[in-house]
Amino acid sequence: MKVAQLMSREVVTLGADDPLITAEELMGLRRFRHLPVVEPGDKLVGLVTHKDIIRSSFAHAPRTEQLVAKARTRVREIMRKRVATVSPDTDLTVAAQMMVEHKYGCLPVVEDGTLVGILTEADFLYMVKSLLENADATLMAAVEASLK
């Protein structure tokens, strides 16, 4: 199987000049933990994770000060600029190995420098769930056939 068969193609992204508070709000509303950062033309320039926001969240400041700071801080100030990526043609086992080995929660999928999708831990969990459901159905059919 290839990454293209499992990746999410509709990717919510940020611009490098977006305020940090926008990233936090998007993550909260959409229940995302990773947001690719792109330039015009969907050129990947970085990645912001939920952990990045927590680390820069001005945790010791009162809530009002946190909100003001997050509104003033630009995504480019906290984003990861060196991001591991895969292509749509990458074998899923290779992508899974990268994620496990480096403890990545996601891998942006890039083709010719353009973001075309994202592969997340959740994508793999949905695949495993589907495989388990199919395995259960196959097992049940085999058991029923053997009882006849």
C-alpha positions in Angstrom: 0.0 0.0 0.0 1.1 3.5 -0.7 0.7 6.7 1.3 -1.7 8.1 -1.3 -4.2 5.4 -0.4 -4.4 6.4 3.3 -3.5 10.1 3.5 -6.0 12.8 4.1 -6.2 15.0 1.0 -8.1 17.9 2.5 -5.6 19.6 4.7 -6.2 22.6 6.9 -3.2 24.8 6.8 -1.8 28.0 8.2 0.3 30.8 6.8 3.5 31.7 8.5 2.2 35.2 9.4 -1.0 33.9 11.0 -1.3 34.6 14.7 -0.6 31.8 17.0 -4.1 32.1 18.5 -5.5 31.2 15.1 -3.6 27.9 15.2 -4.8 27.2 18.7 -8.4 27.9 17.8 -8.2 25.8 14.6 -6.8 22.9 16.6 -9.5 23.2 19.2 -12.4 23.5 16.8 -11.2 20.8 14.4 -9.6 18.5 17.0 -6.3 18.6 15.1 -2.9 18.2 16.7 -0.8 19.2 13.6 -1.2 22.0 11.1 1.1 22.4 8.1 2.3 25.9 7.4 2.4 26.8 3.7 3.3 29.7 1.5 1.1 30.7 -1.5 0.9 27.8 -3.9 0.7 25.3 -1.0 4.5 25.2 -0.6 5.3 23.6 2.7 7.4 25.8 4.9 6.8 24.4 8.4 4.6 22.5 10.8 2.9 23.6 14.1 1.9 21.0 16.6 -0.2 21.1 19.7 2.9 20.5 21.8 4.6 23.5 20.1 1.7 25.7 21.2 1.7 24.4 24.7 5.5 25.0 25.0 5.0 28.6 23.9 1.8 29.2 25.7 3.1 31.6 28.2 1.8 29.1 30.8 2.9 31.2 33.8 1.0 34.3 32.7 -2.6 35.1 33.5 -5.1 33.9 30.9 -5.7 37.4 29.5 -2.0 38.0 29.0 -1.7 34.6 27.3 -4.4 35.5 24.8 -2.8 38.9 24.0 0.6 37.2 23.6 -0.8 34.5 21.3 -2.5 37.2 19.2 0.8 39.0 18.8 2.9 35.9 18.2 3.2 34.7 14.6 3.2 31.1 13.6 6.6 31.5 12.0 8.1 32.2 15.5 7.2 28.7 16.8 6.8 26.5 13.8 9.1 23.6 13.1 11.0 24.6 9.9 12.7 21.2 9.3 9.8 18.8 8.7 10.1 15.2 7.6 7.8 14.5 4.7 6.8 11.7 2.4 5.5 11.5 -1.2 2.2 10.0 -2.2 4.2 7.0 -3.6 6.0 6.2 -0.4 5.2 2.7 0.9 3.1 2.8 4.0 5.4 0.6 5.9 8.2 3.1 5.3 6.0 6.0 6.5 4.9 4.0 9.5 8.5 3.1 10.4 9.5 6.8 10.2 6.6 7.8 12.5 7.4 5.1 15.0 11.2 5.6 14.9 11.1 9.3 15.3 7.8 9.6 17.3 6.1 11.7 14.6 2.4 12.3 15.0 2.1 13.1 11.3 3.9 13.3 8.0 3.0 16.0 5.5 2.7 14.5 2.0 4.5 16.6 -0.5 4.8 16.3 -4.3 7.2 18.6 -6.2 7.4 20.9 -3.1 3.6 21.2 -2.9 1.6 19.9 0.0 -0.9 17.4 -1.3 -2.0 15.6 1.9 -1.1 14.6 5.4 -0.7 11.2 7.0 -1.5 11.0 10.7 -1.5 8.5 13.5 -5.3 8.7 13.3 -5.2 7.5 9.6 -3.4 4.4 10.7 -5.8 3.8 13.6 -8.8 4.0 11.2 -7.0 1.5 8.9 -6.4 -0.9 11.8 -10.0 -0.6 13.0 -11.2 -1.4 9.5 -8.8 -4.4 9.2 -9.9 -5.7 12.6 -13.6 -5.4 11.7 -13.0 -7.2 8.4 -10.9 -9.9 10.3 -13.8 -10.3 12.8 -16.3 -10.7 9.9 -14.0 -13.2 8.1 -13.4 -15.2 11.3 -17.1 -15.2 12.1 -18.0 -16.5 8.6 -15.3 -19.2 8.9 -16.7 -20.3 12.3 -20.3 -20.3 11.0 -19.2 -22.3 7.9 -17.4 -24.9 10.1 -20.5 -25.3 12.2 -22.7 -26.3 9.2 
